[in-house]
């Protein structure tokens, strides 16, 4: 091979590598600019918490503190402040976090207290060490624990759906709320909160997965014997299908549980659920809303963002160096694949991302911009930024 041919080959390879290099700072700064747009769009005379933007609209659908997504917007603001040190983000984060104060004084009506309080006040306390945030987190951790059934060994996820599903339902999403309990146990809340979280995760690991480590969305339990009755779905295609975001919650949740406990069961569960997920992903690594649904064109970018963030953490927790490198590479590729004009909202609306799916069976937030996609996208970018240092 001639020197000239070798030179041309080198240039082609160099340009190819350069074209796929992912600039994390650019993507983070894009998110911060979009966040500023949203702050400016929201009314200053009342508190409205953004949740989603319909695909045919540029306006946010807003909710109050009762909505399960209410913690993600203040969480985004805390992440923006942590990265930029811009006090305007801090002021907004405090303002919107404190809008969730009524939750401190209410009895538990769902498992979502972790999503609401830990994403908001949890990030706020981690960054600022504000003692008032800590007190609110400890109270709500105790509130969440009231949904725990010791006979079953899990937290009741949806009291409101007891009549529909049966006496005790536990959903995979609930794994995400255990982080509030782990945090509280380490910050004055007591060992019982730790034990509840471990018991819940152990029971879920043993009952929520099929033989191939795809997971059910909902598991129903007998409140007398504690035994599982059956697995069903609420947001997936059918009871035996693999709902993409449910699998994402599983991977993220068990990764977090291993970080907090070092229990090998949780690491094994996270890895097996991850390997199955990566195996069934399409070539662009962007999942359909449900892997078994016949409609292959309804993507769920929110599931990708959750997985990318989880993979970056999981890559740092496993001892297998080759697998660690593969997990991180997959996460980077996922983030690269959605950090473009096809998936970023840019001038379409002030969210970060397009093409998420909330609840397809109910016809809610289909092909929309959704706040939790934005939250985990920014979280994943920030995690990647730290790993690159």
Secondary structure, 3 states (H helix, E strand, C coil): CCHHHHHHHHHHHHHHHHHCCCCHHHHHHHHHHHHHHHHHHCCCCCCCEEEEECCCCCCEEEECCCCCCHHHHHHHHHHHHHHHCCHHHHHHHHHHHHCCHHHHHCCCCCCCHHHHHHHHHHHHHHHHCCHHHHHHHHHHHHHHHCCEECCCCEECCCHHHHHHHCCEEEEHHHHHHHHHHHHHHHHHHCHHHHHHHHHHHHHHHHHCECCCCCECCEEEECCCCCCEEEEECCCCCCCCCCEHHHHHHHHHHHHHHHHHHCCHHHHHHHHHHHHHHHHHCCCCCCCECECCCCCCCCECHHHHHHHHHHHHHHHHHCCCHHHHHHHHHHHHHHHHHHCCCCCECCCCCCCCECCECCECCCCECCCEEEHHHHHHHHHHHHHHHHHHC
